[in-house]
Amino acid sequence: MTKNIENLQAIAVGPSINLKSISQDVAPRLHDVIIREKERLSEFLHWPRYINSLDDTIRFCATSEKSFGNSNAIYIAEFNGELAGVISFNNLDFANGIGDIGYWLAGNHEKKGIVSNAVEALIGAYAGSRLIRRFVIKCASRNRPSRAVAERLGFKFEGTLEQAEKIGNEYLDQRIYARIV
Ligand SMILES: CC(C)(COP(=O)(O)OP(=O)(O)OC[C@H]1O[C@@H](n2cnc3c(N)ncnc32)[C@H](O)[C@@H]1OP(=O)(O)O)[C@@H](O)C(=O)NCCC(=O)NCCS
């Protein structure tokens, strides 16, 4: 783990929202939410359709715990102690100071500002530690709620990549947004 990231395993976003680095012990809670939300999440994410048994989620948590702060950094977002979703750096490129941000929420935690506030807090923490200066959000062009997160946070729309994202059997156009701090 990169040294400065040791201090970034827990990030307080506000009185109700916390980010905690992923660990194996969260697997049962995370698995319950993924299974409950699988169909909804599969509209814009490729991986949920491959999650079936608790072992799948345990493996994901174990791998992500090991790679935290190296090539990626996955956080569990809690709202008043309840697991609300996941906010992550899906890729961390320290050589170039670039972080690719991803997120998803359980349906009952949408529209509370959790992701927008958590992403802003992540940017503050990683830019403040001088680890990352270019923050990137990539989302399917037709994913309106995800586009709204990037736009709400002042990310600049840099362009569209045609058919750059495979979701299920469909290739979707992808919009790239970036914020440089
Ligand atoms: C993308 C996704 C995370 C966006 O969720 P979201 O709830 O719209 O985003 P936020 O948590 O930032 O909440 C913003 C909403 O809460 C409202 N809100 C309420 N209180 C707020 C606060 N204190 N601060 C900011 N926004 C607040 C905002 O007005 C906004 O609602 P609006 O779009 O109707 O104006 C969610 O739709 C999702 O999980 N989708 C499925 C997975 C997915 O597509 N992931 C992204 C792949 S690229």
The ligand as an ORCA input file, in Angstrom:
! r2SCAN-3c Opt
* xyz 0 1
  C     -25.438      6.543    -10.341
  C     -26.033      6.600     -8.951
  C     -24.998      6.228     -7.904
  C     -26.517      8.045     -8.691
  O     -27.265      8.067     -7.500
  P     -27.915      9.439     -6.987
  O     -28.687      9.140     -5.770
  O     -28.623     10.109     -8.114
  O     -26.644     10.340     -6.646
  P     -26.304     11.081     -5.270
  O     -26.157     10.106     -4.166
  O     -25.176     11.975     -5.570
  O     -27.617     11.930     -4.990
  C     -27.960     13.016     -5.840
  C     -29.452     13.232     -5.754
  O     -29.815     13.461     -4.385
  C     -30.345     14.781     -4.226
  N     -29.839     15.277     -2.937
  C     -30.533     15.246     -1.783
  N     -29.771     15.700     -0.782
  C     -28.570     16.044     -1.302
  C     -27.368     16.574     -0.757
  N     -27.248     16.837      0.547
  N     -26.316     16.784     -1.590
  C     -26.410     16.526     -2.901
  N     -27.528     16.011     -3.481
  C     -28.596     15.778     -2.679
  C     -29.878     15.539     -5.455
  O     -30.745     16.607     -5.769
  C     -29.917     14.448     -6.510
  O     -31.244     14.187     -6.910
  P     -31.747     14.654     -8.388
  O     -30.862     13.945     -9.388
  O     -33.163     14.204     -8.417
  O     -31.548     16.140     -8.434
  C     -27.243      5.626     -8.811
  O     -28.248      5.996     -9.720
  C     -26.886      4.161     -9.051
  O     -26.426      3.460     -8.153
  N     -27.133      3.661    -10.295
  C     -26.874      2.253    -10.627
  C     -25.391      1.961    -10.737
  C     -24.684      2.921    -11.676
  O     -25.220      3.301    -12.708
  N     -23.446      3.284    -11.305
  C     -22.646      4.206    -12.103
  C     -21.970      3.517    -13.223
  S     -21.016      4.683    -14.190
*
